[in-house]
Amino acid sequence: MLDLPDAITACLFDLDGVLTKTAKVHATAWKQMFDEYLRCRAERSGEPCHEFRLPEDYEQYVDGKPRCDGVMSFLQARGIELALGTPGDPPDAETIYGLGTRKNDLVLELISKQGAEPYVGSVRFVERAREQGLRTAVVSSSTNCQDVLLAVGIEHLFEARIDGAVAEREQLAGKPAPDTFLAGARALHTEPAHAAVFEDALAGVEAGRAGCFGWVVGVDRTGHAQALREHGADVVVGDLDELLERSP
């Protein structure tokens, strides 16, 4: 049995940090990209360099958000304004898109070197959910979502995928707005009240709460359970297989 409310008929899963062990890769790439940029900027201006802090800056400004939103959010917090640029900007361009491209290049480089793995407990939960007739979708801000799902061999477990590429194409607002999760529910022909959201990011649980979903599960991989609750999680677990072990 699954420890979910009886009304839940569909499950919407974030990717990085919920299904796959790639959140740390993203955090490392964000820090490397921002620290390199901040050091260069400090050298030019003579001002102090305040580096990107883990996990605080990652959790507060970039985790779960579309790439450019994360870049803007962090830079604004440091009082830095840059031109937006265009999606085709190269990684050395001093624009929002340029920094985002650099971060994505670093993620792909790290995944190529280190590989990607799924969380075994999460895979077990998704398999059990499907066995019990629940519908499943992945809702991720990542534009590399499909490649990661294929790399770890779990793409077949999901009926729909709403990722960064889909969001850009359909002009869906990123998390903490609920738009991508609402699109996931539509893809499964499910009302939000009958869908559960599974998220490790503060922006993600905010999105689940804003969309009036039937159940919002926070996944605490980094010791921020209380923050997940404060941002909208109905329940917080360390891994999804905990929802298999509890009594219904």
Phi, psi and omega in degrees: 000153177257139179273073178228156176301148183300332184284349185283126179238355181214151181233131180244116188250131165291161182267288187292120178092343177252305180265325185232156182274051183249355179298321179295325177296316178297317180299318179297318180293318177300314182296315180298315181297310183294318181297319178297317180293314182296323178294316178298319180295319180294322178296323180288321187266340184080005179275161178297152178257115178256102188290164178291127185260134173250134005265357191302306184292325179297311183293321187279324191249331189235333187298126176084351184267157170304151189306309183293326177297320178295317178300311181296318182300313181292314181297320178298324178295334178263007178072026182250129177244129178232156174295149180294318184078202181228159180303336181274003181300136179289165184294345178264003179285137180271066177225169176300312179296322180298314178295322177297320178296318178299317179297317181294320177301319180294320178300311181297323178296316181293318179295323178297322181280318188262340186079180179223145180228149174274160169279120185300319180297323179292318178298318179299319179295315181297318179299317180293320179301317180293321178300327182268010172089007177281146178272150187224142176213154173258133177233105186226148175281347186287137173277353179259014187304309183298318180298320180291317178302317179293320183296325181264359172076033181235010183301327184292348183277357187234135181280334184216156178222118173248104184238190183299324180293318178296317181299319178295316183295320183263005178055050177268133176295142181278168175301140017276002171295149184276002192304317183290322176293321177297322177295323177297318178297318178298320181297334178263005181056046184232138174287145180308323181297341181253013181240144175254140178253136180239115189218144173253349184263145178299318178298328181289316178291328174300319180295319178297320179290319181296331181274003179057043177285155188294333181202132179240117182256120174271135179249112186263101177262347189233011178082033178238042183301316182296320179296322177298318178296316182296332181269359172132000181288135175284326180213151179235132178233158176277334178202152186293338179291348173296333179280355173266333188271337180285157173284142181290000000 
